[in-house]
Amino acid sequence: MDDLVKPQSYDGATGGWGSLKGMAEVESQAKASPAALRTLAEQNKPEGYMCSSCAWAKPPNPHVAEFCENGAKATLWDLTSKQCTAAFFAAHSVAELGEWSDHDLEMAGRLTEPLRYDAAIDRYVPASWDEAFAAIGKKLQRLEPKSVTFYASGKAALEPSYLYGLFARMYGHNNLPDSSNMCHETTSVGLKKVIGSPVGTCTFDDLSHCDAIFYLGQNPGTNSPRILHPLKDAVERGCRIIAFNPLREKGLLEFADPQDPWQMTLGAPTKIAHQFLQVRPGGDIAALMGVCKRVLDREAHKGGILDRAFLDEHCKGEADFIAKVEATDWPEIERVSGLQRAELEAAGDVYAEASNVIGIYGMGLTQQVHGSQTIGMLVNLLLLRGNIGRKGAGCQPIRGHSNVQGQRTVGISEKPELVPLDKLREIFGFDPPSDKGHTTIEFLGAVLDRSAKGFIGLGGNLARAVPDQARVHPAWRDLELTVHIATRLNRTHLLPGKEAYILPCLVRAEEDLQATGPQTVTIEDSFSHIYGSIGRREPASPSLKSELAIVAAIAKATLPPRPEWRWDEWTGDYGEVRDLIARTYPDEFHDMSGRMNTPGGFYRGNPAHDREWKTQSGKAEFSVPDTLSANGIKDAAGRYTLLTLRSNDRFNTTVYGHSDRLRGLKGSRMIVMMNPLDMAAAGLQQGSQVQLVTDVEDGFERAVRGLAVTPYDLPRGALAGYFPELNPLIPIGHHDRLSKTPAAKGIPVRMRPD
């Protein structure tokens, strides 16, 4: 085996000088104004600016620099001095721009004025705000409301999000998918089914009191670097972290704190994972089954391991689950998980010996065909020893977009049962629709069958993020109306409907000046805490409007005038919108304006955190998985399991650059990572050009060509490549069975020479 090519790797730790260099490289491209440094100094601090990147907590006692590499990149990118003006669009047709890379489209800079698509010349041309609002309102009036979808990307703050959901229902539909449909809807459905809460049960303080963390399917170094500080602190006080992931990601191996002079000079980085279990893609159900099997074995031999009082008072179904564990044999667990019995028993021993355990997970669990069952298995493990609903314990997903959880909280949901429609009826004097709206996957189905007629996007780049792009994109252009509220040009804008508008908005870091003065907005983190955020930077263009002002203006142009619907007043004073949120959700948002600048945010509460179970039985429910493989992919000759990944220089569909530093990769994003043994078996060399073809028989061929084979430390039979470049390989029907979240972490594919 000495002649095998060596896997790519990165010699440094997460953080450290590499992180500072990564920020500097993005700044050199963005050419942000000098005032951006003042924004970074205020970032994630009380009465400051709340980062527009991930949804991690903002601690009550922040560091001097309370931002990570990702957060700095997002801020510098937002505050670029580059501008994408009307002259740019006069020089470039939509067809021409369609040939540009995602990175180059974003590099055109900030959008500066409203634009209308002119099909005759295939260009976006300037339009006044009044013209755009009037035309959009007139078109929406002509369309059947249920044929229109209002999508939200997850970044918009609580105030515009509340009005957006309200506008949709006043208009006449619940078609309100958001980016959680693409990532963590499996959490919303899976967790709610078993513990009655659709969100994580921990608070930030719990991380200071846990003895062990089981960390599954999430890469903190690339996706949420600020979590590395509390992980480092936990390890240094004796907490043991058990990591499960198909790739040995640097963020779970070692971290050098950029704010620690000792670690940045003479000291060694902190080792993060006590044990790293390189599970096969989709093998987490089997792996957790093995851990549970060890815990139950210790209980049978010694006793005193299970929390019998908690199980008797708070749980249902443990006997059926225990019977399932006992009936599942070790050889099958090892085969599906790709792990050895001894490894899983060692993890089980850590769990059994820890007083307080937190389970943390990401999209490695949620973006699977049976992702809901994997989440159920993690909850099963936690329930065995009462590790939900007490200090230092709980189940905690790591969310992506900065307010994706908050948008659901204030009404952006296609599920009417999750919204207090009676309150909306009482406050606003109309009958909200009660029929279920579109998820993102259902919207795509409507695009394909041409029953969808209109699309409004509150941020985001949805068409680039969705599955089955070769089928979806041509049909997208048949929509009667597309409207994009956006800050930069992206690929979705290049699929204009028959009428199409781009409406440029402020970024969160910019001053939002309305009739009553500068406005504050609020966001919710992954721990259900709410924070105020105020922008102080000069807007990129005097023509920009806030997201709230744009939503309110479209609503005013579309809906009949009524005295209760005070769009102008709500635009002039966001405090009035917060009062509406408080009236609609009084238990969670009372005195919202008065509490929004509380250091560390104010907690809106979580029943499961207090051991109040909003399930059908009124108890926390054990679930019995009917499969050990979360991706449902059977082994077959020539078949691989593909998982898609973010790179280090990217946040979702935003591509800052072409470095994937923490994996030792740089350059083209058109690569496929592969185990060197699999490469040798297939007769491939480093750099061999291949295409991937989806291994699903549904009458459609899906292929991505021009991929360079790259050796990487992956389990046998697994491939990895980048999101969104490989999204065309995901069939629309390949999703979690309960939530319809696309199964981007477990795609069956075959490989062909290119």
N, C-alpha and C positions, 0 to 999 in steps of 0.2 A: 504493500500500500504506500510505500515511500514515494512512488511516482505520481500520486494524486496531487492535483492542484490544491493549494492551501486556501481555506475560506477567507473571505475578506473580513477584516476586523479593525477595531479602533483601539489604539494602545492607551489613550488617555482615559481619565475618569469623566463621568458626567459633570457638568459645571466647569469650574476651573477656568484656565485661560482660554480654552476652546470656546466656552460660552461667550466670553467677552469678545473674542475674535468674530464669532458668528453675528453678534449684534452690530459690530463695527462694519462688517461686510454689507449687511442690509442697509445700514445708515448711508453708506457710500452710494448705494443704488437709489434709495428713496430721496436723498438730498433733503432731509427734513429741515424745517426752519430751526434756528437756534432756540426758539421758545419751546421746542419739543423736550429739551432737557428739563425745563421747569415742570412740564407735565409729568415726566418720569419721576421727579422728586415728590410730586403730589399723588402718584398712582397708588391706588388701593389703601388710601389713608382716610380717616374720618374727615368729612367735608372736603374731600378731594375728588379726583377722577377715578372711577372704577374701571379697571382694565376691560377692554372689549374682546379679549382673547378667551380664555377658558372660564369655567364657573367655580374655580377654587375659592376657598374662604379668604376673607380679608380680616386678619387677626386684630383684636383690640389693641395690642401693643406691637405695632408694625416695626420691621427692620428699617434702618436708614433708607435702604433701597428695597422697597416692598414690591419688586417685580422680578420676573424671570426672563430668560432669553426670549421665550415666546411672547411674553407680554410686551417686552421692549420692542421686538420686531413689529408687533401689531400697532403699537403707538407710533413708531417711526414711519411705518407704511401709511397710516392714516394721515399723518401730518406732513406728507411729502410736499415739496414745492413744485413738483411737476403738475401740469394741468392738461386735461383732455378737453379741448375747447371745440367750438363749432368749426374752426379752421381745420382741425384734425379730421373731422367727419367729412368735410368738403373734399379732403384730399384722398380719402379711402372709402371704397364701397364696402358694403356688408360682406359681399362675396370675397373680396380681397382680405378683409379682416378675419374671415373664417379660416384662412390658411395660417394665421399667426398662432404662436404657442400661447398657452395660458399665461405664462410669465410675461411675455411681451405685451399682451393685451393689458395686463395690470400696470405694466411699466409706462403706459401712455399717461398715467397720472389721474388726478382727481377730476371727475365730471363737474362742469361749472355752470351749466344752464339746461333748462328742459329741452328735450329733443323729441321730434316726431319722425317716424319712418316714412320716407317717400319711396314707394315701390317703383315708380317710374324711373328713378335714377339710382335705385338701390343704395340709398344713403339716408342716414339720420340728418335732419335739418333742424335749425332752431325753431322753437315754439314758445310763445309767451305762457306764463303760468295760467293766466285766465283762459287762454285758448285751450291749453291742455286739459284743465279741469272741466271746462264746459264740454269738450268733445268726449272725454272719458265718461262723464256723467250721462250724457245723451246716449252713448252706446250701451252703457249698463242698463239704462231704462228700457232699451229695446230687446235686450237679451233675457231669456228665462233665468231667474236667479240661480236655480239649482244647476244650471249649466256652467256656472262661473265658480272658480276656486280662488280663495284668498290664502296664499301661502306665506309663512313667516320663517325667517332663517334662523332665529334663535338669539340674535343680537339686540333686537329692538327692546327698549326698556319697558317697564310695567305700564307706564301711562299710555304710550302709543299702542301697546299691545292690547290693553283693555278696550280702547276705542276701536281698534281694528276688529276685534271679536264682536263688539257691540254693533258696529256698522254692518258686518256680515249678516247678523241676525235681523237687524232692521230691514236690510235689503231682502232677506228671505231664504237664507241657507245656513247650514252648519259645515260647509266645505272649508274647514280650517285646519289643514295639516300644517305641521311645522317640522323643523329639522329633526326633532326627536323621532318622527316616523322613520327616519333613515338610520337612526343609531340606538337610542335608548327607549323606544316605545316598548321593547321587550321588558325593560325594567318596570315601566308604568303598568303593564298588564301582568307580568309574572309576579312581581312583588305584591301587588294589590290582591292577587288571588290567594296568596298564602299567609300574608300578615295584615292585609287590609290597608296598606299604605302604598301609594304608587311611587314613592321616593325613598331615599336612604333614611335610615333611622338614627344616625349618629349626629352629634354636634362636633364642632372643631375641637372642643375641650376633651372629647373622648380619646383623641390621639395621644394625649398626655398621660393616660391612665391604663392603656392596654399592655398586656404581657406578651401577646402574639398577634401577628397580622397575617392572614391568609390572603395573598395578593394574586389575583387571577386575571389574565387576558387584558392587561393594560400596561402601557409603556410610558412611565412618568417622564423619562428623560426627554422624549420628543413631544409628548402630548400635554403634560401638565407639570413642568419642572418645579413649580413652587411647592408641590407636595414633598419634594425631596428634603426640604428643611425639617418638617416634622418627622419624616421617616428617619433621618439622620439622628435627630434628638431622641427618638424612640429607641433606636439601636444602641445609642451611647448610654442609655439608662438600663439596658438589659433586655429590651423587647426583642423577640425573635421573629423574623419575617420569613415566611415560606412562600416562594414565588413559583407560580405555574405559568409557563408561556412557551410557545413553540420556538421562539427566538430568544437567545440569551442577551436580552437588551441591556445596554450599559447602565441605564437608569436604575435597574434593579440589582446591579452588581456593585458599583462603587460611585461615590459622590464626593467631589471637592467643593466645598462651599466658597463661592466667589467673595463672600463677605467676611471670610475668616482669614486674616493675614497669615496665620501659621500654616493652614492647609494650602494656601496659594504660594507659599515659598518653600519651607523646609518640611512641613508635615506630610503625612501620608493621607490619601483619601479614606473616607469611611466606607467600610464594607457594608452593603445594605442587606443582601439576602443571606440569612443563616443557611438556607437550603434552596437550591434552584432546581426545579423539576421541569425538564424540557418535554412537556406533554405534546402528543400529536395534536394537530388541528382537530377540534371537535372532541378531544378525549377528556374533557374536564368532568363530565358526568361520571365516567369510569374512575377517574383519579379521585374525585370526592367520595365515590362509593368505597374505594379502597381505604381512604382515611377513616370513614365512618366504620368500616369493618374492623379496623384496628381499635378504634375507641370502644366499640361494643365488645370486642374480645377482651380488652382490659377490664371492662365492667363485669363480664362473666367470670373472670378469674379472680379479681380482687375486690370488685365492688367499689362504691363511693365515687365513681366517675360521672355518672349521669346526674343531672339536677332533678331528682324525683319530685320535689315539691313544685318546681316550676312546671314540669311536664304534667303533673296531675291537675294543677290549677289553671294553666294557660294554654294547653296544647290538645290537639285532636289528631288521631291517625297515626300515633307513633308505633303502635303494634304492627300495623300493616307495613309500615316502612321498615321496621326492624326485621320482619319476616323476609322482605325483599333483599335486604342486605345479606342476611344469612344464607339465602338461596343463590346468591351470585358468587360464582367461584373465582378464585384468584387468577387462574390462567386467562380467563376472558377479560378480567379487569386489566391485566398486564398487556394483553394484545391490543385492546381498544385505546388504552391510555398511552401506550408506548413506554411505560415506566415499570420499574421492577418493584416487586412486592416489598423488598427491604426499604426502598425509598419512601413508599407510601406509608409503611409502618412507622418509619422515623418521623414523618410529618404528623401522623396520628398521635405519636407520643408527645410531640410539642403541644398539640392541641389539648390532649388530656391533662397535661401538667400546668397549663396556663390558667390563671384565674379569670382573666378577661381577654376576650378575643374579638377582633374586628375582621370581617370579611370585606375586602375591597375588590372591585372588579370593573372591567371596561368592556369595550365592544368585542373583545375576543369571546365573551360569553353571549352578548346580546345579538350579534350578527351571525346567528346560526339557525338552521332549520328547526332545531329543538332547543333554542336558547332559553325559552321560558322554563323548560325542564332543568336546565343547568342552574338557573337562578334558584329554582325550587330546591335543588340538591344542596346548594350553598346554605340556604336557609335551614334545611334539615340538619346539616352539620352544626350550625350555630344553635339551633333549638335544643339539641341533645344536652347541652350544658348550660342552658339559660342565657346564652350570649346575645340576646336582644332585649333592649329595654332596661339596661343598667349602665352605670358609668364605666367607660372604658371598653364597651362592647357594642356590637351592632353590625348591620349589613349596610355597606356604603358604596353605591356606584359612583364613579368619577365621570362627571358630565363634561361635554365639550363647550359649545357656545355659551357665552357669558350669562345669558338670561333665558336659556332654553327651558329650564325648569320653571322659571317665573312666568313665562308666557302661558304655559298650561295652567298655572295657578290662577291667573286672572281671566281665563275664558277662551284662550285660543285652543280649541279642542273640537274635533269632529264628533265627539261623543256627547250628546246633549245631557245625558245623565250626570256628567261631571260638572255641569254649569248650573248655578241657581237661577233657573229660568223664571221662577216665581218672583224672585227679587227684581229681575230685569223688567218683568211685566209691571210690578208695583212702582218702580222708580221712573220708568220711561213711558208707560202707557201704551204698550204694544204687545201683541202675542208672538213671542219668539217661536220659530219653527222647532218642532220636537223630533223630527226624523233625523237619523244618523247621516252625517256628512261623509265626504271622501277622505280616506287616508291618502298618503302620497301614492301608494301602489294603485289604489282605486282611481285616483286622478289620472295616472298614466294609462290605465285601461280605458278610461273615458276619452283620453287623447287619441288612442289608437282606434277606437270605434267611432270617433268623430262626434260623440255626444257632448264632449267638452267644447265650450264655445269661448270662454274667457278665462284669463289668468292674471291675477295681480300678485306680484312678489314683493313682500316687505323685506328687502335685502336678499342676499344669497345668490347662488349660482346653480339653481336646482337642476337645470337640464344637463349640466356637466356632472352632477353627482348621481344621477339616477341610473338604474340598470337598463340593459337592452337598448343602448343609445342608437344603434343602427336602425332600429324600428321606430323608436320614439321621436327622434329629431325631425325626420321629414314630416311626420304627422303634426308636430308642434306648430309648424308654420301654417297649418290650416286653421288655427284658432282665429276667431273673429277679432279678438282683442287681447293684446299682451301689454301689461303695464309693469315697469320695474322701478321701484324706489331703491336707489343705489348710490354708492360713493365712487366706484370705479367701473370701468368697462369690463365685462366678462363674457364668456361664451354663450350664456343663455340669452343675452341681449342680441346675439347674432342669429337668433331664430325668431325674427319678428312675425307677429300675426298679421292679419290683413289690415288691422289698425294697430299701431304699436307706439309706445311712449317710454322714454327713459326720464325719470324725474330725480334729479340729483339732490341729495340730502346732506345735512351736517353729519360729521362723525361725533361720537360722544365727547371727545376731548375739546370740541369747539364751543365757543360761547353761543348759547341759544337765547337770543334776546327777543322777548315777546312784549305784548302791551303792558304787562305789569313789571317788566324788568327781566333780568337774567333768570333762567329757569333751571331747576334741579329735576333730574329724573331718578328713578329707583330701579334696582335690579335684585334678583334673588340668586343666591349661590347654591351649591349642591347640598349644603347643610340646612337649607330652609331658613337662612337668615337674609334680611332685607337691608340694603344699603342705599343711601343717597349718593348721587354722582353729579358733579357740576363741571361743565367745561369752561375753560378760561382762554383758550387760544382763539385768535382771530380766524374767522371762517375762510376757507380756501377761495371763496368767491362771494361777493355781496348778493348774488342771485340765489344762493342756497336756502332751502327751507328745512325745518326740522321734520323728522319722520311723523311726529304727531300733527304738525301743521298740514302736511301733505295728506295724511289719512283723513283728517277732519274736512279738508277742502274737497276731496273726492266725495266724501259722504254727503256734504252739503249740496254738491252739484247733482247728486244722484237721487237723494231722498226728498220727499215732500217736506215743506217747512212745517214744524210743529213747535210750540212754545217750550216743550220739555227737552227738545233736542237742540242744545245751545252750543253748536260747534264753534262759533267765534269766541264765546266766553271761555270755553274749555281750552282753546288754543292760546288765549291771552294769559291764562293762569293755570299752570299744571297742578297747583294745589287743589283746584276744583275737581280735577280728574281723580286725584288721590282721595278726595272726600267721597267720590262716587265708588271707588274701589272699596273704601271702608264701609260704605252703606251696603254694598253687595256682599262683602265678606267680613262682617263685623267681628267675628271671633278672632280672625287672624290679622286684620288690618286696621283695627281701631286706633285712632290717633296716629295715623300713618305719617303725616307731615311732621308731627311733633317728635316722632321716634326715629325718623329715617337717618339721622346723623349720629345715632348711638355708636360709640366705638365697638367694633366687632359686629355691627348690625343688630337689628332686633329679630328675635326668633318668632316665627309665625306658628310654631308648634307642629307636632307630629304625633298622632295617637299611638302608633306602635312604639315610639320612643318612651311612652308612659305605660306600655303594656296594656293598651286599649286596642283591641283587635277588631277592625271594621270589616270582618269577613262574614260569610253567610252563617257560619257556626258561632260567631262571636269569640272564637279562639284562634290562636296561631295554628295553621294547618300543615302537618307533614304531607308531602306529596310523594307518590310512588312513580318513579320514572319507568316508562315502557321501552326505553332504549338506553344503551350505554354510549352511543355515538351521537353527539349533538348535531353533527352535520349530515348524518344519515347516508354518508357515502360508503358504498361497499368497495372493498379491495378488488381490483381487477387488473390484469396485465395491461400495462400502458396507461393506466388511469392515475392521475395525480390529484391531490387536493391543494387548491390555490387559495392563499389568503392575501388580501390587499392591505397595504400599509401606508401610513403617512411617512414622509421623509422629514429630516430635521429642519429643512428650509421650507416648510409648508404648513399652513393651517387649513385643514379641510381642502377646499378647492383653490385657495390662495397660494400661489407658488412664489415665494420670495426669491428663490435662487435654485441652484442645481447641486447643492451640497447635502449629503446625508452623512454628516460627520460622525455621528455616534455609531454608525455601522461601517465606517471606513470606506464609504462610497462617494463618488463625485462624478459629475458629468451628466450623461444622458439619463433620463428617467425611463427610457424604453429598455428595461432590463427585466430578466426573470432570475430570481435567486434559487439555487438548487444545491442539494447535498452533493459533495464531490463523489461519493460512492454511486449515487444515482446518475451523475454525469458520466462516470466511467462505464456504467452498465448500459447507458444509451449511446455510447460512442461519441460523446460531446466534449468539446474543449472550451476553455474560457474564451468568451467572445463569439462562440458559435451562434449564428443567426437562426432563430426559430420563430414559429408562430404558435400561439395557444388557441385551441378550439374547445368550446364548451361541450362536455360529454353528457348532453341531455337530448333525448329524442322527442322533440315536440314540433317537428316540421320546419324549424328555423336553424340556420347555421350562424354561429357567432364566433368570430375569430379576431384576434389582434395580431398583427404581423410586425416584423422588424424588431424583435426582442433579442437582446444579447444575453446569452447564458452567463451567469455570474456565480462562482462558487460561494456558498454561504453555509454556516452551521445551522442546518435545519434537520428535523427528523426525516428519516427515509420516507419517500413518497409524498413529501410536502414541497410546494413551490411558494414563493412569495414575490410580489411585485407591487407597484405603486397604484394607489388611488389618486386621482380618478382615471388614470390612463387605461386601467384594466377593467373598469366598470362595464364596458360593452359586453363582457363575457358573462355577466349575471343575468339570467332570465328573469323576467318580471315575476314569474310564479315561484321563484326560488327565494323563499323568505321564511321567517319564523312563523310557525303554524298559528300562534295566537295573536301576535302583534302585527304581522305582515311587514316586519322590518327586513329589508334585503339581507340575505345571508352572504355577505361579502367576505366573511372569514372562513368560508368552507365551500368553494366552488369546484365541482368536478370538471376536470379538463384533460385533454390529451395534447401532446406536443408533436408538431410536424416541422421538418426542415423548411426554412423560408427561402 
